[in-house]
Amino acid sequence: MGYLVDKVEWDIKKDMLQKIRERVFVYELHIPKHIEFDSLDKIALHVLVTDDANCPIATGRLCTDGLIGRIAVLPEHRNRKVYKSLLNFIVELASNQGIEEVSINCILNEVERFKRNGFIQQGNVFMEAGIPRQRMQCSVSAFNTTPFTLVH
């Protein structure tokens, strides 16, 4: 199965982005809606992943400070190719924006995966929306994208 990854405007694709994030964060992870959707949505850069049938299956955002967030993939599409394509695209987007370093607040069982992609741990484990997380940081030039190809 192929995927299309593209940068989208919040004002134009808001309904699609919200639908994916609600399903993953609000209904599956029980994060309150007022926490999930914040003022950063209006200024962040958003990415949308669609499948072969052009159905939205995943999203993520990049904040102006290089923070990657709101990575949401529908359960039936959670595979390495989708996550890597999404992250590769966001890091490339950061590079194109002149951002030299990206960070992500990942859930604890993802720390090793991010380390393999060039990220290093920053600070202590903390709670965010009731979920223990670790801040991971990586220079854009050190991000490991070798095994995956982006589809634009």
ZALOGU-817955 format. One record per residue (C-alpha): residue in one letter; y negated, x, z negated; residue number from 1. Coordinates in nm, 4 decimals, decimal comma. Each point is the difference from the previous one (the first is absolute). Layout:
BEGIN
{r = a&Y = Y&X = X&Z = Z&k = NUM}
...
! end
This chain:
BEGIN
{r = m&Y = 0,0000&X = 0,0000&Z = 0,0000&k = 1}
{r = g&Y = -0,3447&X = 0,1264&Z = 0,0881&k = 2}
{r = y&Y = -0,3193&X = -0,0459&Z = -0,1933&k = 3}
{r = l&Y = -0,3646&X = -0,0045&Z = 0,0963&k = 4}
{r = v&Y = -0,2419&X = 0,1479&Z = -0,2526&k = 5}
{r = d&Y = -0,3696&X = -0,0644&Z = 0,0435&k = 6}
{r = k&Y = -0,3314&X = 0,0073&Z = -0,1837&k = 7}
{r = v&Y = -0,1382&X = -0,3509&Z = -0,0489&k = 8}
{r = e&Y = -0,3186&X = -0,1539&Z = -0,1334&k = 9}
{r = w&Y = 0,0257&X = -0,1826&Z = -0,3336&k = 10}
{r = d&Y = -0,2286&X = -0,2818&Z = 0,1176&k = 11}
{r = i&Y = 0,2125&X = -0,0608&Z = 0,3098&k = 12}
{r = k&Y = 0,3570&X = 0,0469&Z = -0,1348&k = 13}
{r = k&Y = -0,0622&X = -0,1019&Z = -0,3612&k = 14}
{r = d&Y = 0,2467&X = -0,2923&Z = 0,0110&k = 15}
{r = m&Y = 0,2864&X = 0,2184&Z = 0,1267&k = 16}
{r = l&Y = -0,0738&X = 0,2817&Z = -0,2447&k = 17}
{r = q&Y = -0,0274&X = -0,2390&Z = -0,2932&k = 18}
{r = k&Y = 0,3230&X = -0,1780&Z = 0,0909&k = 19}
{r = i&Y = 0,2005&X = 0,3232&Z = -0,0068&k = 20}
{r = r&Y = -0,1638&X = 0,1269&Z = -0,3195&k = 21}
{r = e&Y = 0,0396&X = -0,3346&Z = -0,1762&k = 22}
{r = r&Y = 0,3700&X = -0,0110&Z = 0,0816&k = 23}
{r = v&Y = 0,0594&X = 0,3563&Z = -0,1220&k = 24}
{r = f&Y = -0,2463&X = 0,0465&Z = -0,2848&k = 25}
{r = v&Y = -0,0754&X = -0,3477&Z = -0,1321&k = 26}
{r = y&Y = 0,3343&X = -0,1777&Z = 0,0429&k = 27}
{r = e&Y = 0,2476&X = 0,2886&Z = -0,0135&k = 28}
{r = l&Y = -0,1716&X = 0,2380&Z = -0,2459&k = 29}
{r = h&Y = -0,1941&X = -0,2709&Z = -0,1894&k = 30}
{r = i&Y = -0,3359&X = 0,1730&Z = 0,0283&k = 31}
{r = p&Y = -0,2796&X = -0,2501&Z = -0,0612&k = 32}
{r = k&Y = -0,1785&X = -0,0966&Z = 0,3188&k = 33}
{r = h&Y = -0,3416&X = 0,0839&Z = -0,1471&k = 34}
{r = i&Y = 0,1187&X = 0,3588&Z = -0,0568&k = 35}
{r = e&Y = 0,1755&X = 0,0388&Z = 0,3351&k = 36}
{r = f&Y = -0,3015&X = -0,0953&Z = 0,2096&k = 37}
{r = d&Y = -0,3103&X = 0,1922&Z = -0,0968&k = 38}
{r = s&Y = -0,3423&X = 0,0995&Z = 0,1275&k = 39}
{r = l&Y = 0,1454&X = 0,3096&Z = 0,1698&k = 40}
{r = d&Y = 0,1710&X = -0,2208&Z = 0,2583&k = 41}
{r = k&Y = -0,3333&X = -0,0612&Z = 0,1710&k = 42}
{r = i&Y = -0,0816&X = 0,3708&Z = 0,0391&k = 43}
{r = a&Y = 0,3432&X = 0,1632&Z = 0,0326&k = 44}
{r = l&Y = 0,1704&X = 0,0758&Z = 0,3297&k = 45}
{r = h&Y = 0,3053&X = -0,2208&Z = 0,0488&k = 46}
{r = v&Y = 0,3203&X = 0,0615&Z = 0,1901&k = 47}
{r = l&Y = 0,2395&X = -0,2648&Z = 0,1284&k = 48}
{r = v&Y = 0,3583&X = 0,0562&Z = 0,1147&k = 49}
{r = t&Y = 0,1615&X = -0,2514&Z = 0,2338&k = 50}
{r = d&Y = 0,3575&X = -0,0171&Z = 0,1275&k = 51}
{r = d&Y = 0,1320&X = -0,0359&Z = 0,3557&k = 52}
{r = a&Y = -0,0805&X = -0,3721&Z = -0,0074&k = 53}
{r = n&Y = -0,3608&X = 0,0769&Z = -0,1049&k = 54}
{r = c&Y = 0,0607&X = -0,1461&Z = -0,3479&k = 55}
{r = p&Y = -0,1923&X = 0,1640&Z = -0,2867&k = 56}
{r = i&Y = 0,2426&X = 0,1814&Z = -0,2316&k = 57}
{r = a&Y = -0,2011&X = 0,2590&Z = -0,1958&k = 58}
{r = t&Y = -0,3477&X = 0,1083&Z = -0,0985&k = 59}
{r = g&Y = -0,1898&X = 0,2671&Z = -0,1863&k = 60}
{r = r&Y = -0,3570&X = 0,1101&Z = -0,0533&k = 61}
{r = l&Y = -0,2039&X = 0,3175&Z = -0,0221&k = 62}
{r = c&Y = -0,3014&X = 0,0126&Z = -0,2283&k = 63}
{r = t&Y = -0,3030&X = 0,2150&Z = 0,0731&k = 64}
{r = d&Y = 0,1020&X = 0,2489&Z = -0,2721&k = 65}
{r = g&Y = 0,3392&X = 0,0613&Z = 0,1666&k = 66}
{r = l&Y = 0,2004&X = -0,2301&Z = -0,2270&k = 67}
{r = i&Y = 0,2904&X = -0,1563&Z = 0,1867&k = 68}
{r = g&Y = 0,0889&X = -0,3358&Z = -0,1454&k = 69}
{r = r&Y = 0,1333&X = -0,3494&Z = 0,0353&k = 70}
{r = i&Y = 0,3062&X = 0,1228&Z = 0,1920&k = 71}
{r = a&Y = 0,1989&X = -0,3203&Z = 0,0444&k = 72}
{r = v&Y = 0,3110&X = -0,0361&Z = 0,2152&k = 73}
{r = l&Y = 0,1888&X = -0,3278&Z = 0,0264&k = 74}
{r = p&Y = 0,3465&X = 0,0333&Z = -0,1601&k = 75}
{r = e&Y = 0,1995&X = -0,0420&Z = 0,3204&k = 76}
{r = h&Y = -0,1893&X = 0,2921&Z = 0,1593&k = 77}
{r = r&Y = 0,0131&X = 0,2526&Z = -0,2825&k = 78}
{r = n&Y = 0,1383&X = 0,3047&Z = 0,1654&k = 79}
{r = r&Y = -0,1014&X = 0,3609&Z = 0,0302&k = 80}
{r = k&Y = -0,1350&X = -0,0381&Z = 0,3536&k = 81}
{r = v&Y = -0,2473&X = -0,2742&Z = -0,0978&k = 82}
{r = y&Y = -0,1279&X = 0,1810&Z = -0,3096&k = 83}
{r = k&Y = -0,0323&X = 0,3327&Z = 0,1772&k = 84}
{r = s&Y = -0,1696&X = -0,1502&Z = 0,3054&k = 85}
{r = l&Y = -0,2473&X = -0,1798&Z = -0,2244&k = 86}
{r = l&Y = -0,0749&X = 0,3059&Z = -0,2136&k = 87}
{r = n&Y = -0,0242&X = 0,2310&Z = 0,3016&k = 88}
{r = f&Y = -0,2505&X = -0,2338&Z = 0,1605&k = 89}
{r = i&Y = -0,2107&X = -0,0259&Z = -0,3169&k = 90}
{r = v&Y = -0,0076&X = 0,3784&Z = -0,0468&k = 91}
{r = e&Y = -0,0957&X = 0,0436&Z = 0,3661&k = 92}
{r = l&Y = -0,2707&X = -0,2620&Z = -0,0513&k = 93}
{r = a&Y = -0,1265&X = 0,1952&Z = -0,3018&k = 94}
{r = s&Y = -0,0116&X = 0,3170&Z = 0,2080&k = 95}
{r = n&Y = -0,1945&X = -0,1796&Z = 0,2734&k = 96}
{r = q&Y = -0,2474&X = -0,1185&Z = -0,2659&k = 97}
{r = g&Y = -0,0563&X = 0,3581&Z = -0,1172&k = 98}
{r = i&Y = 0,1894&X = -0,0537&Z = -0,3245&k = 99}
{r = e&Y = 0,1718&X = 0,3262&Z = -0,0943&k = 100}
{r = e&Y = 0,2093&X = -0,1217&Z = -0,2918&k = 101}
{r = v&Y = 0,1858&X = -0,3252&Z = -0,0592&k = 102}
{r = s&Y = 0,1476&X = -0,1427&Z = -0,3170&k = 103}
{r = i&Y = 0,2269&X = -0,2845&Z = -0,0956&k = 104}
{r = n&Y = 0,0917&X = -0,1652&Z = -0,3286&k = 105}
{r = c&Y = 0,3733&X = -0,0301&Z = 0,0580&k = 106}
{r = i&Y = 0,2640&X = -0,1683&Z = -0,2092&k = 107}
{r = l&Y = 0,2096&X = 0,2490&Z = -0,1924&k = 108}
{r = n&Y = 0,3175&X = -0,0232&Z = 0,2082&k = 109}
{r = e&Y = -0,2012&X = 0,1086&Z = 0,3068&k = 110}
{r = v&Y = -0,1362&X = 0,3250&Z = -0,1466&k = 111}
{r = e&Y = 0,2733&X = 0,2193&Z = 0,1527&k = 112}
{r = r&Y = -0,0433&X = -0,1577&Z = 0,3425&k = 113}
{r = f&Y = -0,3711&X = 0,0770&Z = -0,0044&k = 114}
{r = k&Y = 0,0675&X = 0,3552&Z = -0,1163&k = 115}
{r = r&Y = 0,2194&X = 0,0498&Z = 0,3079&k = 116}
{r = n&Y = -0,2959&X = -0,1063&Z = 0,2123&k = 117}
{r = g&Y = -0,2368&X = 0,2590&Z = -0,1454&k = 118}
{r = f&Y = -0,1479&X = -0,1922&Z = -0,2937&k = 119}
{r = i&Y = -0,0371&X = 0,1482&Z = -0,3483&k = 120}
{r = q&Y = -0,0270&X = -0,1841&Z = -0,3301&k = 121}
{r = q&Y = -0,3458&X = -0,0388&Z = -0,1521&k = 122}
{r = g&Y = -0,0466&X = -0,0897&Z = -0,3645&k = 123}
{r = n&Y = 0,2212&X = -0,2110&Z = -0,2213&k = 124}
{r = v&Y = 0,1967&X = -0,3146&Z = 0,0694&k = 125}
{r = f&Y = -0,2210&X = -0,3058&Z = -0,0472&k = 126}
{r = m&Y = 0,0290&X = -0,3768&Z = 0,0175&k = 127}
{r = e&Y = -0,1515&X = -0,1911&Z = 0,2906&k = 128}
{r = a&Y = 0,0431&X = -0,3777&Z = 0,0171&k = 129}
{r = g&Y = 0,2845&X = 0,0291&Z = -0,2536&k = 130}
{r = i&Y = 0,1930&X = 0,2587&Z = 0,2050&k = 131}
{r = p&Y = 0,0406&X = 0,3662&Z = -0,1021&k = 132}
{r = r&Y = -0,1424&X = 0,2239&Z = 0,2709&k = 133}
{r = q&Y = -0,0638&X = 0,3630&Z = 0,0809&k = 134}
{r = r&Y = -0,3006&X = 0,1220&Z = 0,1967&k = 135}
{r = m&Y = 0,1134&X = 0,2242&Z = 0,2851&k = 136}
{r = q&Y = -0,2367&X = 0,2051&Z = 0,2119&k = 137}
{r = c&Y = 0,0369&X = 0,1858&Z = 0,3297&k = 138}
{r = s&Y = -0,2246&X = 0,1823&Z = 0,2417&k = 139}
{r = v&Y = 0,0117&X = -0,1697&Z = 0,3380&k = 140}
{r = s&Y = 0,1055&X = 0,3282&Z = 0,1602&k = 141}
{r = a&Y = 0,2987&X = 0,0347&Z = -0,2379&k = 142}
{r = f&Y = 0,1356&X = -0,3522&Z = 0,0558&k = 143}
{r = n&Y = 0,3466&X = 0,0255&Z = 0,1518&k = 144}
{r = t&Y = 0,0244&X = -0,2248&Z = 0,3039&k = 145}
{r = t&Y = 0,2575&X = 0,2038&Z = 0,1936&k = 146}
{r = p&Y = 0,2988&X = -0,2370&Z = 0,0009&k = 147}
{r = f&Y = -0,1883&X = -0,3091&Z = 0,1130&k = 148}
{r = t&Y = -0,1941&X = -0,1120&Z = 0,3032&k = 149}
{r = l&Y = -0,2845&X = -0,2489&Z = -0,0120&k = 150}
{r = v&Y = -0,0174&X = -0,2894&Z = 0,2392&k = 151}
{r = h&Y = -0,3613&X = -0,0920&Z = 0,0798&k = 152}
! end
